Amino acid sequence: MKDLGPNPNAKFPNENIPSLCYIKNVITRPNIIVGDYTYYDDIDGAENFEDHVTHHYDFNGDKLIIGKFCAIAKGVEFVMNGANHRMNSVTTYPFNIMGHGWEKSTPSIDDLPLKGDTVVGNDVWIGQNVTIMPGVHIGDGAIIGANSVVAKDVAPYHIVAGNPIKVIRKRFDDNTIEFLLNLKWWDWSKEKIFNNLDALCSGDLDKIKKLK
């Protein structure tokens, strides 16, 4: 049978690159949801991706949702809602987690500044040592420059970088972005992706716009 690409259910899709793993196949938390072919690359242990999703507690109910075909570099950190402290009181100090009677000050969920799920679209490239703050939504096809802090939403097919992030530029003009968002190539069958790799990996927009 013709080889149509790596097995999306493999832990390490390429035996020659042991630093790269498909995240979907190594996560254990039900509140982390990752699509096929999305990888994390870390020579120090890519299979430990969950260690980079911090302050993620079941009682907050927030999820980390990452789409398909994302490329995530070493040192990324997803800071989840459990990192947030109560802000509507005189002090932000979390007395309750210290115990010894201080737990009487435990805030209700409604008192915490929860920002909802963190969502990363499809075909997103996240550079090395990026920090993504709670509740951020990153659109399909976006690129996040290395060492950036992402504290606000990122539009589809935009390149951002910095601390805090700033838009560097759009990857394509608005018409092409709209076309790609409607195309949703990441939802194609592996056969269709294989047969159209030349166009998908091309900068020839005329060729791309002939895809259906």
TAQUI-V167250 format. One record per residue. N is the residue number from 1. RES is the residue in three letters. PSI is psi in radians with two decimals (NA if undefined). D_CENTER is the distance of its C-alpha to the mean C-alpha in Angstrom with 1 decimal. Layout:
BEGIN
N/RES/PSI/D_CENTER
N/RES/PSI/D_CENTER
END
This chain:
BEGIN
1/MET/2.45/33.2
2/LYS/2.36/31.3
3/ASP/2.06/28.1
4/LEU/0.44/25.3
5/GLY/3.06/22.5
6/PRO/2.82/21.0
7/ASN/2.05/20.9
8/PRO/-0.21/17.5
9/ASN/0.14/18.7
10/ALA/2.54/19.5
11/LYS/-0.84/18.1
12/PHE/1.81/18.8
13/PRO/-0.48/19.2
14/ASN/1.94/21.3
15/GLU/-0.29/24.0
16/ASN/-0.11/24.6
17/ILE/1.40/21.2
18/PRO/-0.14/21.0
19/SER/-0.11/18.2
20/LEU/2.18/15.7
21/CYS/2.71/14.6
22/TYR/2.05/12.9
23/ILE/-0.67/10.6
24/LYS/-0.53/12.0
25/ASN/0.08/15.4
26/VAL/-0.16/15.2
27/ILE/2.62/13.6
28/THR/-0.31/16.4
29/ARG/2.27/15.3
30/PRO/-0.30/15.7
31/ASN/0.24/13.4
32/ILE/2.13/10.3
33/ILE/2.15/9.9
34/VAL/2.43/8.4
35/GLY/2.99/10.2
36/ASP/2.54/12.7
37/TYR/-0.02/12.6
38/THR/2.26/9.0
39/TYR/2.74/10.1
40/TYR/2.34/10.0
41/ASP/1.95/13.2
42/ASP/1.98/15.3
43/ILE/-0.39/19.1
44/ASP/0.04/19.5
45/GLY/1.38/17.9
46/ALA/-0.47/14.7
47/GLU/-0.15/15.6
48/ASN/0.58/15.2
49/PHE/-0.67/11.4
50/GLU/-0.41/12.2
51/ASP/-0.30/14.2
52/HIS/0.14/11.3
53/VAL/1.71/10.4
54/THR/2.75/13.5
55/HIS/0.74/15.9
56/HIS/1.69/14.6
57/TYR/2.43/18.0
58/ASP/-0.64/19.1
59/PHE/-0.32/21.6
60/ASN/-0.44/19.1
61/GLY/0.11/17.7
62/ASP/2.64/14.2
63/LYS/2.66/11.3
64/LEU/2.08/7.6
65/ILE/2.12/6.9
66/ILE/2.35/4.7
67/GLY/-2.81/7.3
68/LYS/2.71/9.7
69/PHE/0.61/10.4
70/CYS/2.58/7.3
71/ALA/2.00/8.7
72/ILE/2.11/7.4
73/ALA/2.97/10.6
74/LYS/2.48/12.8
75/GLY/0.10/12.8
76/VAL/2.61/9.3
77/GLU/2.18/9.7
78/PHE/1.91/8.1
79/VAL/2.07/11.4
80/MET/3.13/12.1
81/ASN/-0.37/15.2
82/GLY/-0.22/17.6
83/ALA/-0.26/17.8
84/ASN/2.42/19.6
85/HIS/2.77/23.4
86/ARG/2.30/26.0
87/MET/-0.12/26.9
88/ASN/0.29/29.8
89/SER/3.02/32.3
90/VAL/-0.73/34.4
91/THR/2.60/32.3
92/THR/-0.02/28.6
93/TYR/2.31/29.6
94/PRO/1.23/28.4
95/PHE/-0.71/31.9
96/ASN/-0.54/31.1
97/ILE/-0.12/28.9
98/MET/-0.26/31.9
99/GLY/-2.72/34.2
100/HIS/0.70/38.0
101/GLY/-0.40/38.7
102/TRP/-0.25/36.0
103/GLU/-0.21/33.9
104/LYS/-0.26/36.2
105/SER/0.24/34.0
106/THR/2.17/30.9
107/PRO/2.74/29.2
108/SER/2.82/28.5
109/ILE/-0.62/25.0
110/ASP/-0.36/26.3
111/ASP/-0.17/27.1
112/LEU/2.49/23.5
113/PRO/1.16/21.3
114/LEU/2.40/18.5
115/LYS/0.17/15.9
116/GLY/-2.92/14.5
117/ASP/2.62/11.3
118/THR/2.20/7.9
119/VAL/2.20/6.4
120/VAL/2.26/4.0
121/GLY/-2.74/7.0
122/ASN/2.65/8.6
123/ASP/0.72/9.7
124/VAL/2.39/7.3
125/TRP/2.06/8.6
126/ILE/2.05/7.5
127/GLY/3.08/10.9
128/GLN/2.43/12.7
129/ASN/0.58/12.9
130/VAL/2.43/10.5
131/THR/2.22/10.5
132/ILE/2.11/8.4
133/MET/2.89/11.0
134/PRO/2.48/11.6
135/GLY/0.09/11.4
136/VAL/2.53/9.5
137/HIS/2.18/8.7
138/ILE/2.15/7.4
139/GLY/2.86/9.7
140/ASP/2.46/10.2
141/GLY/0.12/11.4
142/ALA/2.78/10.4
143/ILE/2.27/10.8
144/ILE/2.05/10.2
145/GLY/2.69/13.3
146/ALA/2.53/14.0
147/ASN/0.27/14.8
148/SER/2.73/13.5
149/VAL/2.04/13.1
150/VAL/1.77/11.0
151/ALA/0.11/13.2
152/LYS/2.89/13.5
153/ASP/2.65/12.0
154/VAL/2.22/11.5
155/ALA/2.70/13.5
156/PRO/2.46/13.0
157/TYR/0.59/14.2
158/HIS/2.59/14.7
159/ILE/2.20/14.6
160/VAL/2.73/14.2
161/ALA/2.78/15.2
162/GLY/3.07/17.2
163/ASN/1.74/17.7
164/PRO/2.89/17.4
165/ILE/2.58/15.6
166/LYS/2.62/17.9
167/VAL/2.18/17.8
168/ILE/-0.88/19.3
169/ARG/2.93/19.9
170/LYS/2.60/19.0
171/ARG/-0.58/18.4
172/PHE/2.97/21.0
173/ASP/2.91/23.6
174/ASP/-0.66/23.1
175/ASN/-0.70/24.9
176/THR/-0.70/22.9
177/ILE/-0.78/19.6
178/GLU/-0.71/21.2
179/PHE/-0.81/22.4
180/LEU/-0.65/19.0
181/LEU/-0.56/17.4
182/ASN/-0.54/20.5
183/LEU/-0.77/20.6
184/LYS/0.94/17.3
185/TRP/-0.46/18.1
186/TRP/-0.24/15.1
187/ASP/0.00/17.2
188/TRP/2.84/20.3
189/SER/2.77/22.2
190/LYS/-0.49/21.9
191/GLU/-0.77/25.5
192/LYS/-0.68/24.7
193/ILE/-0.81/21.8
194/PHE/-0.76/24.2
195/ASN/-0.26/26.9
196/ASN/0.30/25.0
197/LEU/-0.66/23.3
198/ASP/-0.74/25.8
199/ALA/-0.76/24.9
200/LEU/-0.55/21.1
201/CYS/0.30/21.4
202/SER/2.65/24.0
203/GLY/0.12/24.3
204/ASP/1.69/27.2
205/LEU/-0.52/26.1
206/ASP/-0.70/29.3
207/LYS/-0.72/28.5
208/ILE/-0.70/25.1
209/LYS/-0.12/26.7
210/LYS/-0.14/29.0
211/LEU/2.57/26.3
212/LYS/NA/26.5
END
